[in-house]
Amino acid sequence: MSAAVQGLALARTYFVELVSPVLRQEFPNLGYAAARLGTGSDVLGLDDEMSRDHDWGLRLQLFVGERDVDRVSVTLDQQLPQRFRGFPIRFGMSGDPTERVRIDVSTLDRFAQENLGFDPRGDPSPYDWLSLTGQAALDVTAGEVFRDDAGDLTALREALVWWPDDLWRYLVACDWQRLDQELPLMQRAGDRGDDLGSRVIAGRLVDVAMHLGFLLCRQWAPYSKWRGTLFTRLPLDPAIGTALGQALRADDWHARGAHLASALEALATHQRRIGLPSATPVAVPFWDRPYLHVDPHLVPELPDSIDDPLVRDLPPGLGSIEQRTDNVDVLMHPARRRAALG
């Protein structure tokens, strides 16, 4: 196998050529699902040579019935060799240096709870959904499924294709509200000579605009390391990314405001094209000051298009957990995400 192989291709070959034959021989009647899901840049197809220094290699997820978890785990540990295609089968990972087989054998229900905090195949509440991050969704929906006898893993992934429609509209409104709140502040700070403060606010606004772009394209936003990479692959006007980059590089607040306004106008145009309420222009004068803010009619119009009374009653502007905080120690833990929503 090529030294440049990516993790997903390696996982697929590992399953087909080694793991699947062992399971077929030892458990001929076993029904199960096999995949490469969860954490890791390889799940997103973004791993490279540098990715191999930690948490990369022969990794799989196997989903079996509760009574089969232990016996399958023990058998794989006993039957698998030391290496496959030159890669170690047993290795340590960050947070767990024990050298062991990195095939996570579990039940699908437990996997859903541990990664999402709820099961989207059931009847989750709006707050269950709001506790979801884009990265948590990608941990389940990205990657690749190699076998799914009962179809349950496929059903779980399909249940996470996207937000329920009314919640999607609510989240879009929340991002516009966040943009409206700080766009004039970015300009005001710069106008008063606080260039550093203006740049910091501009950085936040760019991140919110990128998050909005993922929402409008109905694609889950990854965590910060890969957000820019996947943003460039969204089916958006390339001028949006160009304008956001120019806003970050601008040397004065006037230029920052102009570039951000240009990006927001293009996002609003895309929003109109996909059938959501929008505004033209979306960036309008802020009182009598030489600044811009979001058209005040836009944010209220989005909730007006929501039918579900539970979603209509959600607090305006608060949004999902990843719209409320960027604290990694919250976003990485489903129980903390849910608790933080109140």
N, C-alpha and C positions, 0 to 999 in steps of 0.2 A: 504493500500500500504506500502511496506517495507520502513523503514527509510533510507535504503541504495539505494533507487531508483535513477537512473540517470536522468538528465534533459530531454533527448530526450524521454525516456519512459513516463515520467510525462507529457510532452507536448502532446504526442500521446493520452494518456488516457484522458487528459483534453479536447482535441478536440472531440474525439469520444463520450465520455459520457456526456459532458456538452455543449460545444460550438456548435457542429454540430446540436444537437437537437434544440437549441435555434434558430439558423439560419433557420432550416427547418420549424419551426413553424411560425417565424415572416416573413420570406422571402422565401416562397415555390418555387418561380420561379427564385431565384437568382443563377446565375452562378458565381463560384469563385474558387480560389485556396487557399489552406491552407497548412502551413508548419511551421517548426521551422528552420529558417535560420538566417544569420547575425552574430553578435558578441556573444561571450560567449563560455567558454570551453565546455559546454554541446553540442554545435553544432558539435564539433570535437569528441564528445564521451569521453572526457578526464576529465570531472568534477568529483570531489570527495567531501567529507564532508567539506573541507575547502572552496570549491567553493561557498558554500551557504551563505557566509558572505556578498556578494554584487552581484547584477545584475543576480541573479539566482532565478528560480522559475517558475511560471505559465506564460510562454511566448509563443506567437505564432505570425505568420505573416499571414494576410489575404489579398488577392489580388482581388479587385473587379473593376468594371467600375468607372470612375470618378464621375458620378452622384450618386453612391451608397456609396461612402466613408463616408460621414458625417452621413447618416442615419444608416448605419451599426454600426459605432462607438458608436453613442448615444444609440442605442438599446442594444448593448452588455453591456454598462455601466449600463443601467437601469435593465436589466434582469438577469445579473449574480449575484450569491450570494456573500457573503463575503469570504467564504473559499471553497476549494475543496480538498478532501482527506487530510484534516488537514493543507493545505498550503494556505496562503493568496492570494486572487485574485488581490487585489489592494495593491501595494507597491511602494516605491520609489526606484530610481536607482542612481548610481553615475552620477552627472551632472544634475539630475532631481529628487529632493527629494519628489515631489508630489506623494501622494499615489493614484494611479489610475490603471485601468485595463491595463495590459501590453500585449495587443493584438494590434500589429501594423497593422492598416487597411490602405491600400494604393493601388495605381495602380502598375502594374508590371513595366510599363515604368518608373515611378518615382523611384521605388526601384532600377532598373538598373542604372539610372543616379546617384542616391545618393550613391550607393555603388561602382560602377565601373567607373562612369564618361562617359560611352559610352554604346551603346547597341551592344553586339557581334552578335546579330541576323541580323544586317544590314550589312554594308560594311565598317567596321572600318579600319582606316589607320594603318600603322605600328607604328606610334607614339601613337595612341590610345592604341594599344596592349602593347607598351613599358611602358605606364603609369600604367599598372596593376601590383599589387603585388600578390604573391602567397596567402597571407592571404585574400586579397580582393576577389580573385577567390574562396577560400574556404568558404567565407561568403555566397556565392551563391550556390556552388556545394556540400558542405558538408551538414550536417543536414539531414532532412527527409521531404519528401512531403507527406501529408496526403490526399490531394484531389487536382485534377487539371482538372476541367471540360473541358476547351478549349484546354488544352495541351500546353498553352503558357509558363507556368513556366518550364515545362519539356524541351521545346525547348530552353529556355534561359540557362538552366543548361547544356544541350547538346552542345550548342555553346561555352561553356567554358570548355569543356573536356580537351583541351590542346592548347598550342600555335600553330599557323600555322607552318607548317613544316620548311619553310625557316627561320622564326624568331627563331625557336627552335635551328637550327644550328648556327645562329648568336650568340645567347645567350651562347651556349656551348663554342664557340670560345672566347667570352668575359671573361668567367670565367677562361679559360686556360691562357688568356693574363694577367689577374689579378694575377694568381698564379705565372706566369713567372716573373712578375715585382718585386715581393717582396720576392720570395724564396731566391735568393742570398743575399738580404739585411738582412734577418733574420740571415743568417750565418755570414755575414760580421760584423754585430753589435756584435754578440757573440764573434767573433774572436778578436775584439778590446776591449773586456772586458765589454761591455754593456749588461749584462745578462738580466736586466729588459727590455731594448729595444728589445732584441732578443725575449723575451717571448711575449711581446705585438704584435710584428709582427707575431709570430707563431700563436697566437690566431686568428688574422685576417685571416691567411692562412687556418686554420682549418675551419673557418666559410665559406670561399669561397669554400673549398673542399666539405663541406657538401651541400652547395647550388648546386654545380655541380652534386653531387649524386642525388639530387631530379630531376634535369634536365634530367640526363641520364635515370632515371627511369620513366620519364614522369609523375611525381606527383608534385602537387603544394607544395611549401615550406611554412609552417606556419611562423608566427612571432616568435621572438627569444625564448619566454618562452617555446614553444612546439616544437621547431625545433629539438632538440636532441632526444626528445621522439619519434617523428615520423620518424626521421632518422634511428633509430634502427629497424624500421619495413619495411624499403625499401628492395626490392629484390636484395640486393648487397652482395658481399662477406663480411661476418662478420669481416674478418681481416682488412677491411678498417676502421671501427669504432674503433677497437682495436688500430690500428696504430695511428689514430688521437688522441685518448686519451693518448697514450704514448708520443706523441709529446708535448702535453700540460704539462705532468708531468716530462718531461726530465730535468735533472739538468745541461746539457751542450749543446751547440749549435750543436756539432757533432751528438749527439743522436737525437736532434730535427730534424735536416736535414735528417737523415737516416729514421726516422719514417715517416716523411712527404713524402719522396721519395717512401717508401713502399706503402703508401696509394694512391699516385698518380699513381703508376704503376698498382695497382689493378683497379683504376678508368679507366685508359686508356685501360686496358684489357676488361672491361665491355663495354666501348665505341666501341671498335672494334667488339665485339659480336653483338651489336645492329645495326651494319652497318654504323657507322659514321667513318670518317677518324681518324686514331690514329697514335701512334708512339711506337716503341719498341727499346730501352728503352725510356721512356718519360722524365726521369730526367737524364740529361747529364752534363758533366763538364762545368763550367762557366769560359771561357778564360783559363788562366794559374793558376787560383786560386783554392784552395781546397774546392770549393763550387759546388752546383748543380743548374741548372735552367731547364726550360721546353725546350724540343727539339724545336729549332727555326723553323722547318718545319711544326710543328703541327698546329699552329694557322692559317697560311695562307691557309692550305689545307681545312679547314672547310668552309670559305667563298667561295672557289672555287666550292663547291658542292651546292651553292645557285642559284636558277633559277630566282627568282623574282627580277627585276632590282631595285625596290624601296628598297628592303632589302639589296641588294648588295651595294647600295649607302649610307647605314647608316654608321656613323663614327665608325671606328674600335675601339673596346675596351670599348666603353661607355656603351652599354647594356641597360637593363631595369632600371626603376627608383630604384628598390631595389638593383641593382648592383652598382648604383651611390651613394646612400646615405642610411644611417641607421637612419636618423633623424625621430623620431616618429611623430613630428608635420607636417612633409611632407607626410610620408607614410600613415597616417590615413585619409587624405583628397584628394579625387579624383581631385579636381580642382588644388590643390597645386602640386600634382604629375604631372599632365599634364603640368602645367606652368613651372615646374622645368626642363622639358625636352627641353625647348626652342622652 
